[in-house]
Amino acid sequence: MAIWKITVKDTTTYNGVHLERGMFVEYVTPTLDHPLYKTMHHDAVNQLFKNKYGIDLKKIGFINVSRLDFEKK
């Protein structure tokens, strides 16, 4: 089991969606695998951002390592 802190790297506005650097969610995975490597985690990470900030990252294609920082706690 691992707890991941997933943070937005840069402030940007894309397709009308505004992201601020430092926005983050925490995500628990049952294994130590990086959550970006398995697409089954993408929906869960997206749902966390939707619940906390009302932002749909999947819609704008921002669930990737160039936009998000993944840190295992």
N, CA and C of each residue as an Amber inpcrd file, in Angstrom:
protein
   219
   0.8440000  -1.1740000   0.0000000   0.0000000   0.0000000   0.0000000
   0.8920000   1.2410000   0.0000000   0.5200000   2.2340000  -0.8040000
   1.2910000   3.4750000  -0.8900000   0.3500000   4.6690000  -0.9420000
   0.8030000   5.7680000  -0.3390000   0.0620000   7.0320000  -0.4160000
   0.8420000   7.9510000  -1.3420000   0.1620000   8.4920000  -2.3300000
   0.7830000   9.3710000  -3.3190000   0.2280000  10.7830000  -3.1830000
   1.1010000  11.7650000  -3.2600000   0.6870000  13.1640000  -3.3410000
   0.8500000  13.5590000  -4.8060000  -0.2520000  13.9440000  -5.4270000
  -0.2570000  14.2780000  -6.8510000  -0.5100000  15.7720000  -6.9600000
   0.4770000  16.4980000  -7.5040000   0.4790000  17.9580000  -7.4980000
   0.5630000  18.5160000  -8.9130000  -0.1790000  19.5880000  -9.1650000
  -0.1020000  20.3000000 -10.4460000   1.2360000  21.0460000 -10.4870000
   2.0060000  20.8620000 -11.5660000   3.3430000  21.4470000 -11.6650000
   3.3440000  22.9450000 -11.9640000   2.4980000  23.3990000 -12.8750000
   2.5460000  24.7930000 -13.3250000   1.1610000  25.4090000 -13.3930000
   1.0820000  26.7160000 -13.1650000  -0.1610000  27.4530000 -13.3430000
  -0.4290000  27.5820000 -14.8370000  -1.6430000  27.2440000 -15.2500000
  -1.9980000  27.3130000 -16.6650000  -3.5100000  27.3510000 -16.8210000
  -3.9410000  27.8200000 -17.9600000  -5.3490000  27.7260000 -18.3360000
  -5.3870000  27.0340000 -19.6910000  -6.1720000  25.9740000 -19.7800000
  -6.2480000  25.1850000 -21.0010000  -7.7030000  24.8620000 -21.2750000
  -8.1770000  25.2260000 -22.4470000  -9.5770000  24.9990000 -22.8330000
 -10.5540000  25.4960000 -21.7700000 -10.2380000  26.6360000 -21.1840000
 -11.1220000  27.2370000 -20.1890000 -10.9990000  26.6710000 -18.7910000
 -10.1000000  25.7060000 -18.6020000  -9.8830000  25.1080000 -17.2880000
  -8.6160000  25.7190000 -16.6940000  -8.7530000  26.3440000 -15.5240000
  -7.6170000  27.0040000 -14.8810000  -7.0380000  26.1180000 -13.7870000
  -5.7300000  25.9030000 -13.8480000  -5.0080000  25.1220000 -12.8450000
  -3.9660000  26.0070000 -12.1880000  -3.8390000  25.9130000 -10.8820000
  -2.8340000  26.6540000 -10.1320000  -1.7320000  25.7050000  -9.6960000
  -0.5000000  26.1640000  -9.8110000   0.6300000  25.3760000  -9.3300000
   0.4180000  25.0770000  -7.8440000   0.6380000  23.8300000  -7.4600000
   0.5080000  23.4440000  -6.0590000  -0.8120000  22.7870000  -5.7060000
  -1.8190000  22.8560000  -6.5910000  -3.0630000  22.1220000  -6.3270000
  -2.6850000  20.6530000  -6.1940000  -3.2380000  19.9700000  -5.1780000
  -2.8540000  18.5820000  -4.9880000  -3.9980000  17.7500000  -4.4320000
  -3.8570000  16.4520000  -4.6260000  -4.7300000  15.4590000  -4.0070000
  -3.8310000  14.3480000  -3.4810000  -4.3540000  13.5740000  -2.5410000
  -3.6470000  12.4050000  -2.0610000  -4.4130000  11.1670000  -2.5020000
  -3.6740000  10.1790000  -2.9420000  -4.2730000   8.9750000  -3.5110000
  -3.5960000   7.7460000  -2.9090000  -4.3900000   6.7900000  -2.4690000
  -3.8710000   5.5510000  -1.8890000  -3.9950000   4.4370000  -2.9200000
  -2.8820000   3.7440000  -3.1560000  -2.8950000   2.6040000  -4.0710000
  -2.6460000   1.3210000  -3.2750000  -3.2320000   0.2130000  -3.7070000
  -3.0400000  -1.0500000  -2.9870000  -1.6410000  -1.6420000  -3.1790000
  -0.9200000  -1.1680000  -4.1940000   0.4370000  -1.6580000  -4.4620000
   1.3820000  -0.4640000  -4.4900000   2.6590000  -0.7300000  -4.6780000
   3.6520000   0.3450000  -4.7470000   3.8130000   0.8930000  -6.1620000
   3.0510000   0.3620000  -7.1250000   3.1420000   0.8070000  -8.5150000
   2.7570000   2.2670000  -8.6490000   3.4870000   2.9730000  -9.4860000
   3.2110000   4.3780000  -9.7780000   1.8070000   4.5010000 -10.3800000
   0.9590000   5.3960000  -9.8630000  -0.4240000   5.4800000 -10.3450000
  -0.5620000   5.8970000 -11.8070000   0.4560000   6.4920000 -12.3840000
   0.3560000   6.9110000 -13.7790000   0.5620000   5.7300000 -14.7290000
   1.2520000   4.7100000 -14.2920000   1.5830000   3.6020000 -15.1730000
   0.4130000   2.6740000 -15.4660000  -0.6000000   2.7200000 -14.6510000
  -1.7720000   1.8670000 -14.8820000  -2.9740000   2.7640000 -15.1360000
  -3.6040000   2.5980000 -16.2860000  -4.7140000   3.4770000 -16.6570000
  -5.9030000   3.3460000 -15.7250000  -5.9890000   2.2440000 -14.9740000
  -7.1040000   2.0990000 -14.0400000  -7.0680000   3.1730000 -12.9520000
  -5.8910000   3.7260000 -12.6890000  -5.7580000   4.7720000 -11.6810000
  -6.1470000   6.1530000 -12.2280000  -6.1210000   6.3350000 -13.5210000
  -6.4060000   7.6390000 -14.1140000  -7.7950000   8.1460000 -13.7220000
  -8.7910000   7.2800000 -13.7810000 -10.1550000   7.6930000 -13.4190000
 -10.2450000   8.0750000 -11.9520000  -9.5620000   7.3260000 -11.0930000
  -9.5950000   7.6190000  -9.6590000  -8.9110000   8.9540000  -9.3580000
  -7.7670000   9.2000000  -9.9670000  -7.0540000  10.4730000  -9.7750000
  -7.9130000  11.6190000 -10.2960000  -8.5040000  11.4370000 -11.4540000
  -9.3730000  12.4620000 -12.0260000 -10.5480000  12.7530000 -11.0920000
 -11.1420000  11.7150000 -10.5240000 -12.2790000  11.8990000  -9.6300000
 -11.8780000  12.6660000  -8.3730000 -10.6750000  12.4400000  -7.8690000
 -10.1940000  13.1830000  -6.7050000 -10.0860000  14.6800000  -7.0140000
  -9.5590000  15.0170000  -8.1870000  -9.4660000  16.4320000  -8.5830000
 -10.8510000  17.0240000  -8.8060000 -11.7620000  16.2430000  -9.3640000
 -13.1330000  16.7280000  -9.5680000 -13.8120000  17.0020000  -8.2280000
 -13.6290000  16.0910000  -7.2700000 -14.2570000  16.2620000  -5.9650000
 -13.6940000  17.4570000  -5.2000000 -12.3870000  17.6310000  -5.2620000
 -11.7400000  18.6810000  -4.4690000 -11.8110000  20.0540000  -5.1310000
 -11.5970000  20.1130000  -6.4520000 -11.4940000  21.3950000  -7.1540000
 -12.5520000  21.6200000  -8.2280000 -13.3030000  20.5910000  -8.5810000
 -14.2850000  20.7150000  -9.6540000 -13.6450000  20.7630000 -11.0280000
 -12.4530000  20.1830000 -11.1490000 -11.6860000  20.2160000 -12.4000000
 -11.6030000  18.8120000 -12.9870000 -11.9170000  18.6980000 -14.2730000
 -11.8430000  17.4170000 -14.9730000 -10.5280000  17.3630000 -15.7550000
  -9.5070000  16.7690000 -15.1500000  -8.1940000  16.6880000 -15.7950000
  -8.1970000  15.7620000 -17.0030000  -8.9970000  14.7410000 -16.9470000
  -9.0420000  13.7840000 -18.0600000  -9.5900000  14.4400000 -19.3260000
 -10.5630000  15.3090000 -19.1470000 -11.1850000  16.0030000 -20.2810000
 -10.1640000  16.8360000 -21.0580000  -9.1960000  17.4200000 -20.3250000
  -8.1890000  18.2530000 -20.9890000  -6.8600000  17.5170000 -21.1840000
  -6.8300000  16.2150000 -20.8550000  -5.6470000  15.3970000 -21.1100000
  -4.4510000  15.7270000 -20.2360000  -4.6930000  16.0790000 -18.9710000
  -3.6010000  16.5070000 -18.1050000  -3.1380000  15.4520000 -17.1130000
  -3.5710000  14.2240000 -17.2320000  -3.0910000  13.1880000 -16.3230000
  -1.8510000  12.5620000 -16.9570000  -0.7210000  13.2450000 -16.7770000
   0.5560000  12.7640000 -17.2960000   1.7010000  13.4030000 -16.5070000
   2.9030000  12.8590000 -16.6540000   4.0470000  13.3230000 -15.8670000
   4.5360000  14.7010000 -16.2690000   4.1800000  15.1950000 -17.4230000
   4.6090000  16.5390000 -17.7990000   3.7680000  17.6100000 -17.1090000
   2.5700000  17.2710000 -16.6640000   1.6710000  18.2290000 -16.0130000
   1.5330000  18.0310000 -14.5100000   1.7340000  16.7840000 -14.0580000
   1.5220000  16.4450000 -12.6420000   2.7820000  15.8410000 -12.0480000
   3.0190000  16.1530000 -10.7790000   4.1320000  15.5690000 -10.0420000
   3.5620000  14.4940000  -9.1120000   4.1360000  13.3030000  -9.1630000
   3.7020000  12.1810000  -8.3380000   4.7710000  11.8900000  -7.3090000
   4.4340000  12.0620000  -6.0400000   5.3950000  11.8450000  -4.9570000
   4.8460000  10.8030000  -3.9920000   5.6240000   9.7350000  -3.7680000
   5.1930000   8.7110000  -2.8180000   5.5360000   9.1880000  -1.4180000
   4.5500000   9.1310000  -0.5200000   4.7730000   9.5880000   0.8570000
   5.1740000   8.4530000   1.7510000
